[in-house]
Amino acid sequence: MGRRPAVKAKRAPVVIVGAGRLGGALALALQAKRWSVRVYSRDDAGNERTRSLGLKPATLADLKKARVCVLCVPDAAVPTVSQALSKELPRTAALVHTAGALPLSALTTQRGRAVGSFHPLCAVSSARDSLAGHTAAISTRSPALRALLQRMAEDVGFAVFDVPEEHRAAYHAGAVLSAGGLVALADAAVGALGAAGIEPEAALKALLPLMRSALRGVEARGLSGGLTGPIVRGDAGVVAAHLAALPDDLAPLYAQLSRRALRLASDRLRPEVRTALQDVLAKK
């Protein structure tokens, strides 16, 4: 006998707490897929933002009907908001936060209530941003809640993976490196061009298409296959010249990233070329 396919969870009433960028984007995406969505705010400004997006503010009656309550609030507010809402929600309603770094224990709630996390790996700068094509990291001990969060993710257009609670900090660090870290890296690259006398605005305008082309290469050929530059070409002389030309605050960053690139390219380089690159990078 073959394994019976898993039954997809049905759409259920959702209350999203917070009418900011993520809360608004998630509510709009679910509403577009015919989920019953209400947005809960504790002030008139939040309710006005909700209405301006074409969404419906949640009433106390909506809280009582909710199957899942998703907290799109600042990380520091999660414990107090979850504790307050736990007194207003039915015991059958799950509480879910959207904070990448917080464990499930941050949800201060009644014993027996299902809790979870639903963290979109997406830099949301506007409530009208599309979330489709990104990934959501899910964590919960409840199979029923996991099935519901999986259905939410699929309807929004997310891929999904599970994050073990004991490794949440490492997961979130990787997410931060890929988003905020990428912006910081762009700033460093602009600084390097600045050392060559190029104005920041012109530098950024030139570098953004280059960064996009590099990401396209990674998407098409993977990390090692998408690597370009003097490391993968084995050009130790160019790397040494770069390190000599860069300002003191950028040279160590260049060396650290180059050592990482060397590990990626190691199998494609002759041993003597790899050694020459290692020697140059060891000086920083």
Backbone as CSV, one residue per row, in Angstrom:
resi,resn,N_x,N_y,N_z,CA_x,CA_y,CA_z,C_x,C_y,C_z
1,MET,0.846,-1.195,0.000,0.000,0.000,0.000,0.888,1.254,0.000
2,GLY,0.557,2.221,-0.855,1.302,3.466,-0.857,0.878,4.369,0.288
3,ARG,1.743,5.312,0.604,1.421,6.254,1.670,0.320,7.199,1.209
4,ARG,-0.669,7.396,2.072,-1.773,8.291,1.721,-1.270,9.731,1.688
5,PRO,-1.608,10.490,0.659,-1.124,11.873,0.590,-1.682,12.711,1.729
6,ALA,-0.848,13.660,2.209,-1.280,14.520,3.306,-2.459,15.384,2.871
7,VAL,-3.391,15.572,3.785,-4.557,16.400,3.503,-4.183,17.855,3.726
8,LYS,-4.428,18.692,2.743,-4.090,20.108,2.855,-5.041,20.786,3.841
9,ALA,-4.487,21.594,4.722,-5.306,22.302,5.707,-6.260,23.267,5.001
10,LYS,-7.430,23.420,5.575,-8.407,24.355,5.018,-8.067,25.782,5.433
11,ARG,-8.503,26.727,4.601,-8.351,28.130,4.982,-9.174,28.380,6.237
12,ALA,-8.637,29.208,7.130,-9.283,29.445,8.417,-9.221,30.931,8.741
13,PRO,-10.083,31.417,9.640,-10.049,32.839,10.004,-8.700,33.227,10.624
14,VAL,-8.115,34.287,10.095,-6.804,34.762,10.544,-6.924,36.200,11.023
15,VAL,-6.321,36.486,12.166,-6.155,37.867,12.616,-4.673,38.183,12.586
16,ILE,-4.321,39.247,11.892,-2.939,39.713,11.839,-2.819,40.934,12.730
17,VAL,-1.885,40.889,13.652,-1.690,41.982,14.601,-0.575,42.876,14.081
18,GLY,-0.939,44.109,13.749,0.031,45.052,13.222,-0.273,45.424,11.783
19,ALA,-0.433,46.711,11.536,-0.782,47.187,10.197,0.412,47.827,9.504
20,GLY,1.606,47.351,9.850,2.811,47.879,9.216,3.090,47.211,7.887
21,ARG,4.353,47.242,7.484,4.722,46.738,6.155,4.467,45.238,6.022
22,LEU,5.003,44.455,6.939,4.829,43.009,6.832,3.393,42.600,7.096
23,GLY,2.786,43.167,8.141,1.404,42.818,8.442,0.474,43.139,7.292
24,GLY,0.663,44.304,6.689,-0.180,44.681,5.555,0.061,43.798,4.346
25,ALA,1.330,43.508,4.037,1.639,42.683,2.864,1.099,41.266,3.028
26,LEU,1.239,40.699,4.224,0.748,39.347,4.461,-0.773,39.302,4.403
27,ALA,-1.418,40.301,5.002,-2.883,40.350,4.975,-3.407,40.487,3.551
28,LEU,-2.790,41.347,2.754,-3.231,41.521,1.365,-3.045,40.237,0.563
29,ALA,-1.913,39.554,0.778,-1.657,38.321,0.037,-2.666,37.240,0.397
30,LEU,-3.003,37.104,1.673,-3.979,36.095,2.094,-5.386,36.463,1.638
31,GLN,-5.717,37.742,1.738,-7.043,38.182,1.293,-7.238,37.890,-0.190
32,ALA,-6.179,38.058,-0.979,-6.263,37.786,-2.415,-6.537,36.314,-2.709
33,LYS,-6.220,35.448,-1.753,-6.466,34.014,-1.905,-7.703,33.558,-1.121
34,ARG,-8.558,34.521,-0.799,-9.863,34.246,-0.188,-9.784,33.733,1.250
35,TRP,-8.731,34.094,1.957,-8.701,33.834,3.386,-9.544,34.899,4.093
36,SER,-10.156,34.528,5.185,-10.868,35.487,6.032,-9.829,36.159,6.926
37,VAL,-9.460,37.402,6.577,-8.362,38.103,7.256,-8.877,39.399,7.881
38,ARG,-8.488,39.619,9.112,-8.725,40.891,9.781,-7.401,41.364,10.369
39,VAL,-7.228,42.679,10.445,-5.987,43.253,10.971,-6.300,43.973,12.273
40,TYR,-5.590,43.596,13.320,-5.864,44.117,14.660,-4.839,45.185,15.027
41,SER,-5.326,46.353,15.385,-4.484,47.440,15.875,-5.120,48.009,17.140
42,ARG,-4.292,48.570,17.997,-4.806,49.135,19.252,-5.009,50.643,19.178
43,ASP,-4.816,51.232,18.005,-5.009,52.680,17.903,-5.700,53.023,16.590
44,ASP,-6.216,54.239,16.528,-6.953,54.681,15.341,-6.049,54.799,14.119
45,ALA,-4.796,55.173,14.328,-3.872,55.311,13.191,-3.672,53.970,12.501
46,GLY,-3.540,52.905,13.296,-3.385,51.580,12.714,-4.618,51.143,11.955
47,ASN,-5.796,51.439,12.511,-7.038,51.089,11.816,-7.187,51.871,10.525
48,GLU,-6.730,53.117,10.524,-6.815,53.922,9.308,-5.874,53.383,8.233
49,ARG,-4.658,52.964,8.631,-3.743,52.349,7.664,-4.352,51.073,7.095
50,THR,-5.006,50.309,7.955,-5.642,49.065,7.511,-6.686,49.352,6.440
51,ARG,-7.564,50.316,6.703,-8.625,50.650,5.734,-8.027,51.197,4.438
52,SER,-6.944,51.964,4.545,-6.346,52.546,3.340,-5.770,51.477,2.415
53,LEU,-5.472,50.304,2.969,-4.966,49.193,2.165,-6.088,48.322,1.595
54,GLY,-7.319,48.663,1.939,-8.437,47.846,1.489,-8.656,46.622,2.359
55,LEU,-8.172,46.679,3.600,-8.322,45.584,4.550,-9.312,45.973,5.642
56,LYS,-9.769,44.978,6.395,-10.766,45.228,7.437,-10.133,45.158,8.822
57,PRO,-10.338,46.207,9.640,-9.845,46.153,11.020,-10.567,45.054,11.804
58,ALA,-9.847,44.417,12.713,-10.427,43.350,13.527,-11.176,43.929,14.713
59,THR,-12.301,43.340,15.006,-13.070,43.669,16.203,-12.817,42.585,17.252
60,LEU,-13.334,42.807,18.467,-13.214,41.779,19.497,-13.928,40.502,19.066
61,ALA,-15.019,40.664,18.323,-15.729,39.487,17.814,-14.860,38.703,16.836
62,ASP,-14.065,39.423,16.021,-13.149,38.742,15.094,-12.084,37.962,15.858
63,LEU,-11.603,38.528,16.964,-10.619,37.814,17.776,-11.205,36.508,18.296
64,LYS,-12.454,36.540,18.693,-13.095,35.341,19.245,-13.273,34.250,18.195
65,LYS,-13.338,34.646,16.907,-13.538,33.668,15.827,-12.228,33.194,15.198
66,ALA,-11.112,33.797,15.609,-9.843,33.511,14.944,-9.389,32.080,15.189
67,ARG,-8.806,31.488,14.159,-8.164,30.183,14.296,-6.665,30.346,14.527
68,VAL,-6.114,31.408,13.944,-4.696,31.693,14.132,-4.508,33.201,14.194
69,CYS,-3.637,33.645,15.085,-3.343,35.068,15.269,-1.853,35.258,15.008
70,VAL,-1.534,36.047,13.994,-0.144,36.226,13.556,0.353,37.597,14.016
71,LEU,1.409,37.610,14.813,1.945,38.853,15.360,2.997,39.439,14.429
72,CYS,2.659,40.531,13.781,3.607,41.271,12.947,3.971,42.552,13.695
73,VAL,4.658,42.373,14.802,5.025,43.474,15.693,6.529,43.411,15.933
74,PRO,7.131,44.503,16.467,8.567,44.455,16.767,8.904,43.302,17.710
75,ASP,10.100,42.752,17.563,10.506,41.593,18.362,10.306,41.823,19.855
76,ALA,10.708,43.010,20.321,10.649,43.287,21.757,9.220,43.292,22.288
77,ALA,8.247,43.508,21.404,6.850,43.580,21.831,6.162,42.224,21.862
78,VAL,6.790,41.198,21.300,6.123,39.890,21.166,5.666,39.326,22.504
79,PRO,6.496,39.281,23.561,6.024,38.694,24.819,4.810,39.409,25.415
80,THR,4.846,40.741,25.455,3.728,41.459,26.083,2.473,41.413,25.224
81,VAL,2.615,41.524,23.901,1.448,41.474,23.026,0.817,40.090,23.061
82,SER,1.650,39.048,23.029,1.090,37.692,23.058,0.392,37.411,24.379
83,GLN,0.935,37.928,25.469,0.302,37.722,26.772,-1.053,38.418,26.833
84,ALA,-1.115,39.647,26.311,-2.378,40.384,26.330,-3.417,39.706,25.438
85,LEU,-3.013,39.272,24.245,-3.965,38.670,23.318,-4.428,37.296,23.790
86,SER,-3.574,36.620,24.522,-3.943,35.286,24.992,-5.185,35.327,25.873
87,LYS,-5.412,36.475,26.506,-6.590,36.623,27.372,-7.854,36.914,26.571
88,GLU,-7.685,37.362,25.324,-8.833,37.741,24.506,-9.185,36.694,23.449
89,LEU,-8.220,35.851,23.090,-8.443,34.838,22.063,-9.035,33.564,22.670
90,PRO,-9.807,32.822,21.903,-10.241,31.509,22.381,-9.033,30.586,22.524
91,ARG,-9.132,29.597,23.415,-8.012,28.702,23.655,-7.632,27.922,22.391
92,THR,-8.576,27.776,21.480,-8.319,27.017,20.255,-7.543,27.817,19.205
93,ALA,-7.383,29.122,19.428,-6.658,29.955,18.460,-5.156,29.869,18.716
94,ALA,-4.390,29.613,17.670,-2.934,29.546,17.795,-2.347,30.951,17.746
95,LEU,-1.222,31.137,18.416,-0.467,32.386,18.362,0.836,32.136,17.616
96,VAL,1.125,33.003,16.662,2.297,32.826,15.793,3.028,34.147,15.690
97,HIS,4.350,34.129,15.900,5.115,35.359,15.670,5.860,35.280,14.351
98,THR,6.323,36.427,13.862,7.015,36.499,12.569,8.461,36.964,12.740
99,ALA,9.012,36.768,13.927,10.373,37.212,14.232,11.359,36.091,13.955
100,GLY,12.363,36.355,13.142,13.309,35.311,12.784,14.173,34.848,13.934
101,ALA,14.530,35.757,14.837,15.491,35.416,15.889,14.846,34.881,17.162
102,LEU,13.547,35.093,17.365,12.916,34.738,18.631,12.502,33.274,18.677
103,PRO,12.730,32.607,19.812,12.243,31.237,19.981,10.741,31.233,20.243
104,LEU,10.142,30.059,20.211,8.712,29.939,20.495,8.399,30.354,21.925
105,SER,9.378,30.216,22.812,9.147,30.574,24.224,8.907,32.070,24.406
106,ALA,9.189,32.883,23.388,8.905,34.322,23.485,7.411,34.600,23.497
107,LEU,6.618,33.629,23.029,5.161,33.790,23.031,4.632,33.435,24.419
108,THR,4.380,34.464,25.204,3.863,34.278,26.555,2.366,34.056,26.469
109,THR,1.933,32.831,26.740,0.537,32.505,26.478,0.036,31.428,27.425
110,GLN,-1.247,31.150,27.337,-1.857,30.147,28.198,-1.319,28.756,27.898
111,ARG,-1.215,27.942,28.926,-0.782,26.558,28.744,-1.776,25.824,27.833
112,GLY,-1.259,25.054,26.914,-2.116,24.274,26.029,-2.415,24.940,24.707
113,ARG,-2.093,26.232,24.568,-2.343,26.911,23.292,-1.230,26.569,22.295
114,ALA,-1.589,26.301,21.052,-0.591,26.043,20.017,0.136,27.334,19.672
115,VAL,1.449,27.247,19.535,2.252,28.425,19.183,3.174,28.057,18.028
116,GLY,3.597,29.068,17.301,4.486,28.818,16.180,5.157,30.092,15.717
117,SER,6.054,29.945,14.750,6.666,31.109,14.114,6.569,30.940,12.603
118,PHE,6.455,32.062,11.936,6.273,32.109,10.487,7.086,33.304,10.009
119,HIS,8.346,33.057,9.616,9.264,34.148,9.310,9.523,34.225,7.814
120,PRO,8.990,35.250,7.143,9.252,35.403,5.704,10.685,35.883,5.452
121,LEU,11.400,35.186,4.595,12.724,35.642,4.187,12.543,36.597,3.018
122,CYS,12.115,37.789,3.360,11.777,38.791,2.356,11.967,40.167,2.978
123,ALA,12.696,41.042,2.309,12.867,42.411,2.779,11.661,43.233,2.326
124,VAL,10.709,43.419,3.217,9.454,44.088,2.875,9.594,45.578,3.182
125,SER,9.562,46.397,2.151,9.708,47.840,2.337,8.387,48.583,2.198
126,SER,7.339,47.872,1.777,6.014,48.479,1.633,4.958,47.407,1.839
127,ALA,3.821,47.805,2.398,2.730,46.854,2.591,2.188,46.332,1.262
128,ARG,2.479,47.024,0.181,1.994,46.583,-1.134,3.029,45.746,-1.893
129,ASP,4.144,45.409,-1.234,5.135,44.534,-1.860,4.550,43.134,-2.048
130,SER,4.891,42.501,-3.155,4.524,41.106,-3.366,5.465,40.209,-2.567
131,LEU,4.896,39.185,-1.936,5.694,38.233,-1.165,5.998,36.964,-1.962
132,ALA,5.342,36.795,-3.096,5.479,35.564,-3.881,6.923,35.365,-4.336
133,GLY,7.346,34.110,-4.332,8.671,33.766,-4.807,9.723,33.715,-3.726
134,HIS,9.350,34.062,-2.492,10.283,34.013,-1.380,10.050,32.726,-0.578
135,THR,10.680,32.650,0.586,10.579,31.474,1.440,10.136,31.893,2.831
136,ALA,9.358,31.050,3.481,8.977,31.257,4.882,9.591,30.149,5.722
137,ALA,10.224,30.523,6.833,10.749,29.555,7.787,9.701,29.327,8.864
138,ILE,9.346,28.081,9.089,8.271,27.714,10.010,8.830,26.926,11.179
139,SER,8.291,27.203,12.356,8.624,26.391,13.527,7.372,26.256,14.387
140,THR,7.030,25.032,14.743,5.918,24.760,15.652,5.985,23.304,16.076
141,ARG,5.457,23.026,17.255,5.379,21.638,17.724,4.016,21.025,17.415
142,SER,3.114,21.801,16.847,1.753,21.340,16.576,1.615,20.913,15.116
143,PRO,1.346,19.649,14.835,1.154,19.221,13.440,0.001,19.955,12.757
144,ALA,-1.089,20.199,13.494,-2.227,20.885,12.887,-1.861,22.319,12.520
145,LEU,-1.140,23.007,13.406,-0.735,24.387,13.111,0.270,24.396,11.971
146,ARG,1.164,23.421,11.935,2.122,23.395,10.838,1.416,23.241,9.501
147,ALA,0.403,22.394,9.443,-0.342,22.213,8.198,-1.022,23.515,7.785
148,LEU,-1.550,24.250,8.762,-2.216,25.520,8.464,-1.211,26.563,7.972
149,LEU,-0.052,26.635,8.632,0.978,27.585,8.206,1.534,27.216,6.831
150,GLN,1.631,25.925,6.566,2.068,25.479,5.242,1.075,25.939,4.175
151,ARG,-0.225,25.811,4.460,-1.245,26.251,3.500,-1.170,27.764,3.304
152,MET,-0.987,28.504,4.393,-0.818,29.952,4.271,0.357,30.274,3.356
153,ALA,1.491,29.611,3.604,2.689,29.884,2.818,2.463,29.586,1.344
154,GLU,1.855,28.444,1.053,1.622,28.068,-0.342,0.709,29.069,-1.039
155,ASP,-0.315,29.519,-0.343,-1.238,30.473,-0.963,-0.590,31.831,-1.190
156,VAL,0.308,32.222,-0.289,1.012,33.493,-0.466,2.021,33.401,-1.604
157,GLY,2.544,32.185,-1.841,3.559,32.006,-2.868,4.934,31.752,-2.303
158,PHE,4.992,31.345,-1.017,6.250,31.034,-0.359,6.635,29.576,-0.558
159,ALA,7.929,29.317,-0.707,8.466,28.006,-0.402,8.597,27.931,1.120
160,VAL,8.786,26.730,1.662,8.795,26.561,3.111,9.942,25.661,3.537
161,PHE,10.603,26.022,4.648,11.425,25.034,5.349,11.236,25.207,6.847
162,ASP,11.551,24.135,7.570,11.427,24.136,9.021,12.744,24.552,9.656
163,VAL,12.661,25.294,10.769,13.850,25.724,11.505,13.834,25.073,12.889
164,PRO,14.814,24.216,13.204,14.882,23.648,14.556,15.087,24.747,15.593
165,GLU,14.393,24.669,16.679,14.457,25.712,17.707,15.887,25.951,18.190
166,GLU,16.673,24.871,18.340,18.011,25.020,18.907,18.981,25.710,17.959
167,HIS,18.593,25.863,16.690,19.486,26.495,15.717,18.899,27.787,15.135
168,ARG,17.952,28.359,15.836,17.275,29.545,15.307,18.238,30.727,15.136
169,ALA,19.173,30.916,16.077,20.084,32.069,15.979,20.963,31.964,14.736
170,ALA,21.465,30.760,14.438,22.297,30.584,13.247,21.481,30.815,11.976
171,TYR,20.257,30.305,11.969,19.377,30.535,10.813,19.176,32.029,10.580
172,HIS,18.855,32.754,11.646,18.545,34.175,11.479,19.791,34.961,11.084
173,ALA,20.952,34.540,11.589,22.191,35.209,11.191,22.413,35.078,9.685
174,GLY,22.126,33.892,9.137,22.256,33.717,7.696,21.299,34.597,6.923
175,ALA,20.073,34.724,7.438,19.098,35.585,6.777,19.551,37.040,6.802
176,VAL,20.106,37.472,7.934,20.581,38.855,8.055,21.762,39.108,7.118
177,LEU,22.669,38.142,7.017,23.811,38.305,6.112,23.357,38.480,4.668
178,SER,22.297,37.772,4.284,21.866,37.812,2.887,21.095,39.081,2.543
179,ALA,20.608,39.795,3.538,19.823,41.009,3.281,20.572,42.243,3.785
180,GLY,20.550,42.476,5.097,21.287,43.616,5.634,22.775,43.523,5.340
181,GLY,23.327,42.298,5.375,24.743,42.127,5.059,25.061,42.485,3.629
182,LEU,24.125,42.192,2.731,24.323,42.541,1.325,24.345,44.059,1.138
183,VAL,23.485,44.750,1.875,23.477,46.217,1.800,24.785,46.781,2.348
184,ALA,25.258,46.213,3.462,26.527,46.670,4.028,27.689,46.394,3.066
185,LEU,27.620,45.244,2.372,28.652,44.928,1.383,28.612,45.922,0.222
186,ALA,27.412,46.300,-0.200,27.292,47.315,-1.256,27.910,48.632,-0.804
187,ASP,27.706,48.981,0.467,28.299,50.205,1.005,29.831,50.116,0.968
188,ALA,30.374,48.926,1.294,31.821,48.744,1.243,32.336,48.879,-0.193
189,ALA,31.589,48.323,-1.151,31.998,48.431,-2.545,31.970,49.875,-3.020
190,VAL,30.950,50.604,-2.594,30.892,52.038,-2.924,32.094,52.763,-2.315
191,GLY,32.472,52.366,-1.095,33.654,52.966,-0.471,34.929,52.673,-1.237
192,ALA,35.032,51.455,-1.786,36.210,51.103,-2.575,36.292,51.948,-3.843
193,LEU,35.151,52.141,-4.504,35.146,53.009,-5.679,35.424,54.452,-5.291
194,GLY,34.998,54.815,-4.093,35.300,56.156,-3.607,36.798,56.383,-3.468
195,ALA,37.541,55.332,-3.088,39.000,55.448,-3.004,39.624,55.674,-4.376
196,ALA,38.849,55.342,-5.434,39.309,55.592,-6.810,38.792,56.917,-7.340
197,GLY,38.140,57.702,-6.470,37.684,59.025,-6.872,36.308,59.061,-7.501
198,ILE,35.550,57.991,-7.393,34.213,57.930,-7.989,33.178,58.324,-6.950
199,GLU,32.273,59.228,-7.304,31.256,59.722,-6.382,30.297,58.596,-5.975
200,PRO,29.800,58.617,-4.731,28.936,57.537,-4.238,27.720,57.253,-5.111
201,GLU,27.052,58.297,-5.593,25.852,58.076,-6.399,26.188,57.357,-7.700
202,ALA,27.256,57.781,-8.357,27.675,57.134,-9.601,28.163,55.712,-9.334
203,ALA,28.838,55.525,-8.196,29.339,54.193,-7.847,28.192,53.214,-7.641
204,LEU,27.187,53.630,-6.872,26.063,52.736,-6.601,25.294,52.419,-7.879
205,LYS,25.115,53.414,-8.721,24.411,53.203,-9.986,25.130,52.174,-10.849
206,ALA,26.452,52.169,-10.803,27.225,51.213,-11.593,27.260,49.832,-10.945
207,LEU,27.279,49.795,-9.618,27.471,48.522,-8.920,26.195,47.688,-8.805
208,LEU,25.046,48.327,-8.719,23.807,47.557,-8.548,23.555,46.583,-9.700
209,PRO,23.688,46.993,-10.951,23.524,46.003,-12.033,24.562,44.883,-11.960
210,LEU,25.787,45.215,-11.529,26.818,44.196,-11.379,26.418,43.184,-10.306
211,MET,25.895,43.666,-9.190,25.454,42.772,-8.117,24.298,41.889,-8.588
212,ARG,23.374,42.478,-9.341,22.252,41.679,-9.860,22.745,40.596,-10.813
213,SER,23.740,40.924,-11.639,24.260,39.925,-12.577,24.949,38.793,-11.822
214,ALA,25.613,39.111,-10.715,26.247,38.068,-9.907,25.202,37.147,-9.289
215,LEU,24.102,37.723,-8.814,23.036,36.908,-8.232,22.379,36.025,-9.291
216,ARG,22.234,36.565,-10.494,21.688,35.733,-11.577,22.608,34.548,-11.865
217,GLY,23.917,34.779,-11.801,24.860,33.701,-12.018,24.758,32.624,-10.944
218,VAL,24.596,33.041,-9.695,24.424,32.086,-8.604,23.130,31.301,-8.788
219,GLU,22.071,32.007,-9.174,20.782,31.344,-9.376,20.868,30.303,-10.492
220,ALA,21.614,30.608,-11.534,21.694,29.703,-12.680,22.704,28.579,-12.478
221,ARG,23.827,28.876,-11.772,24.928,27.905,-11.741,25.392,27.525,-10.334
222,GLY,24.705,28.004,-9.306,25.106,27.666,-7.947,26.209,28.576,-7.438
223,LEU,26.603,28.381,-6.171,27.579,29.274,-5.545,28.947,29.182,-6.218
224,SER,29.482,27.981,-6.340,30.803,27.834,-6.952,30.774,28.229,-8.427
225,GLY,29.755,27.779,-9.153,29.665,28.085,-10.579,29.413,29.542,-10.868
226,GLY,28.804,30.254,-9.921,28.518,31.663,-10.132,29.646,32.589,-9.718
227,LEU,30.728,32.024,-9.163,31.837,32.846,-8.681,32.646,33.406,-9.842
228,THR,32.924,34.693,-9.806,33.776,35.339,-10.809,34.861,36.140,-10.096
229,GLY,35.833,36.664,-10.846,36.846,37.538,-10.265,38.212,36.894,-10.187
230,PRO,39.184,37.599,-9.597,40.582,37.139,-9.605,40.813,35.864,-8.798
231,ILE,39.986,35.570,-7.795,40.197,34.346,-7.014,39.973,33.121,-7.889
232,VAL,38.834,33.064,-8.560,38.539,31.889,-9.378,39.456,31.817,-10.601
233,ARG,40.016,32.966,-11.002,40.987,32.964,-12.103,42.399,32.620,-11.616
234,GLY,42.583,32.615,-10.284,43.891,32.293,-9.723,44.906,33.405,-9.865
235,ASP,44.470,34.648,-9.878,45.357,35.773,-10.130,45.775,36.419,-8.804
236,ALA,46.824,35.858,-8.201,47.289,36.349,-6.902,47.829,37.774,-6.997
237,GLY,48.398,38.130,-8.140,48.931,39.475,-8.299,47.857,40.540,-8.221
238,VAL,46.713,40.278,-8.839,45.598,41.228,-8.794,45.060,41.339,-7.374
239,VAL,44.936,40.213,-6.682,44.447,40.239,-5.300,45.390,41.058,-4.426
240,ALA,46.688,40.875,-4.587,47.653,41.650,-3.804,47.532,43.143,-4.105
241,ALA,47.332,43.488,-5.369,47.172,44.901,-5.738,45.906,45.484,-5.124
242,HIS,44.841,44.710,-5.119,43.602,45.176,-4.499,43.822,45.481,-3.019
243,LEU,44.449,44.542,-2.326,44.655,44.716,-0.888,45.521,45.949,-0.598
244,ALA,46.494,46.212,-1.460,47.359,47.379,-1.262,46.618,48.684,-1.534
245,ALA,45.652,48.651,-2.438,44.961,49.877,-2.846,43.808,50.257,-1.933
246,LEU,43.253,49.300,-1.205,42.049,49.559,-0.420,42.359,50.297,0.873
247,PRO,41.415,51.132,1.345,41.567,51.773,2.655,41.665,50.730,3.761
248,ASP,42.222,51.128,4.897,42.478,50.198,5.997,41.207,49.527,6.520
249,ASP,40.058,50.216,6.411,38.824,49.621,6.939,38.189,48.630,5.964
250,LEU,38.635,48.634,4.692,38.046,47.741,3.697,38.932,46.550,3.348
251,ALA,40.228,46.684,3.475,41.135,45.603,3.098,40.875,44.312,3.892
252,PRO,40.672,44.382,5.211,40.397,43.130,5.939,39.100,42.458,5.486
253,LEU,38.081,43.247,5.161,36.819,42.674,4.678,37.040,41.991,3.331
254,TYR,37.787,42.655,2.442,38.102,42.060,1.139,38.849,40.740,1.328
255,ALA,39.797,40.711,2.249,40.581,39.496,2.483,39.709,38.378,3.040
256,GLN,38.829,38.713,3.965,37.959,37.688,4.557,37.026,37.087,3.505
257,LEU,36.415,37.930,2.698,35.531,37.434,1.648,36.315,36.647,0.595
258,SER,37.537,37.072,0.320,38.359,36.366,-0.665,38.752,34.979,-0.153
259,ARG,39.001,34.860,1.144,39.295,33.537,1.696,38.083,32.615,1.567
260,ARG,36.905,33.193,1.754,35.683,32.406,1.565,35.544,31.995,0.091
261,ALA,35.819,32.927,-0.803,35.755,32.621,-2.240,36.779,31.558,-2.615
262,LEU,37.946,31.594,-1.983,38.982,30.608,-2.290,38.524,29.196,-1.916
263,ARG,37.797,29.073,-0.817,37.259,27.762,-0.455,36.250,27.283,-1.506
264,LEU,35.449,28.222,-2.025,34.479,27.860,-3.063,35.171,27.408,-4.349
265,ALA,36.279,28.085,-4.675,36.949,27.837,-5.955,38.063,26.807,-5.852
266,SER,38.310,26.288,-4.661,39.502,25.474,-4.405,39.672,24.322,-5.392
267,ASP,38.605,23.617,-5.689,38.697,22.443,-6.564,39.014,22.801,-8.013
268,ARG,38.873,24.077,-8.347,39.084,24.491,-9.737,40.478,25.084,-9.956
269,LEU,41.289,25.129,-8.905,42.599,25.773,-8.986,43.717,24.742,-8.839
270,ARG,44.813,24.989,-9.535,45.983,24.142,-9.349,46.563,24.365,-7.944
271,PRO,47.187,23.362,-7.354,47.691,23.504,-5.979,48.629,24.689,-5.789
272,GLU,49.542,24.935,-6.746,50.481,26.038,-6.584,49.789,27.403,-6.665
273,VAL,48.714,27.491,-7.473,47.938,28.732,-7.568,47.168,28.974,-6.276
274,ARG,46.586,27.912,-5.743,45.857,28.013,-4.479,46.787,28.469,-3.345
275,THR,47.979,27.919,-3.331,48.950,28.294,-2.299,49.365,29.754,-2.422
276,ALA,49.557,30.217,-3.642,49.940,31.626,-3.856,48.851,32.568,-3.356
277,LEU,47.587,32.229,-3.619,46.488,33.042,-3.140,46.398,33.016,-1.616
278,GLN,46.596,31.850,-1.027,46.561,31.734,0.424,47.649,32.604,1.059
279,ASP,48.823,32.616,0.447,49.924,33.414,0.999,49.618,34.906,0.955
280,VAL,49.033,35.363,-0.153,48.688,36.788,-0.271,47.626,37.166,0.765
281,LEU,46.613,36.314,0.915,45.517,36.623,1.824,45.911,36.497,3.286
282,ALA,46.939,35.707,3.572,47.392,35.540,4.958,48.029,36.805,5.508
283,LYS,48.373,37.729,4.630,49.033,38.962,5.084,48.055,39.982,5.628
284,LYS,46.727,39.717,5.467,45.710,40.655,5.963,44.863,39.990,7.036
